[in-house]
Amino acid sequence: MLGWAQFLCMSLKRSLSSMLPWDIPWYDPSHTVFFAALYGALSVIGLGLLLAVITTVIRLKKNNNSHH
């Protein structure tokens, strides 16, 4: 069992050491598809949040004269 566990750990270590873009083996198509989709989704979510914050700040500055 020790040999099999060591084999799994070695292959996992070779496969992916971290999720940072410079540590990902981009030559492997499965890694490329997964991480491109992951980073794409995170980018869309981040841009949406940034747009919501900017829109909120602009609306608050625009309606600063009328206090409710």
C-alpha distance (Angstrom), angle and dihedral (degrees) to the residues before:
residue distance angle dihedral
M1 . . .
L2 3.79 . .
G3 3.80 92.2 .
W4 3.82 92.7 50.7
A5 3.81 93.0 48.1
Q6 3.79 90.5 48.3
F7 3.81 90.0 50.5
L8 3.81 91.2 52.2
C9 3.79 92.5 48.4
M10 3.79 92.4 48.5
S11 3.78 93.4 49.5
L12 3.81 91.2 47.1
K13 3.80 91.4 48.8
R14 3.80 90.3 49.7
S15 3.79 91.8 46.3
L16 3.80 102.0 52.8
S17 3.78 130.2 -7.4
S18 3.82 98.2 176.3
M19 3.80 140.4 -9.8
L20 3.80 94.1 -113.0
P21 3.81 113.3 120.3
W22 3.80 94.9 -119.4
D23 3.85 92.4 53.0
I24 3.81 96.8 51.3
P25 3.81 117.5 101.7
W26 3.81 96.8 -125.6
Y27 3.82 91.8 -177.4
D28 3.84 89.3 73.5
P29 3.84 108.3 84.3
S30 3.82 94.3 -148.7
H31 3.80 91.7 54.8
T32 3.79 91.3 45.0
V33 3.80 94.6 52.4
F34 3.80 94.9 43.9
F35 3.79 97.5 46.2
A36 3.81 94.2 40.8
A37 3.82 88.6 55.0
L38 3.82 91.9 43.8
Y39 3.80 94.9 49.8
G40 3.81 90.7 42.1
A41 3.80 91.9 54.0
L42 3.80 92.3 45.1
S43 3.81 89.9 50.0
V44 3.81 92.6 51.7
I45 3.82 91.4 48.1
G46 3.80 91.9 47.4
L47 3.81 93.4 48.0
G48 3.81 90.3 48.1
L49 3.79 91.3 52.4
L50 3.79 91.3 46.6
L51 3.80 91.0 50.2
A52 3.83 90.8 49.3
V53 3.81 91.6 51.3
I54 3.81 93.2 47.4
T55 3.83 91.9 47.2
T56 3.82 91.0 49.0
V57 3.81 92.8 50.1
I58 3.82 91.6 48.3
R59 3.82 92.1 49.5
L60 3.81 92.0 47.5
K61 3.81 91.6 51.4
K62 3.80 91.6 45.8
N63 3.82 94.2 51.2
N64 3.79 94.8 39.7
N65 3.83 92.5 114.8
S66 3.81 96.9 61.0
H67 3.81 113.3 65.9
H68 3.79 115.9 -166.5
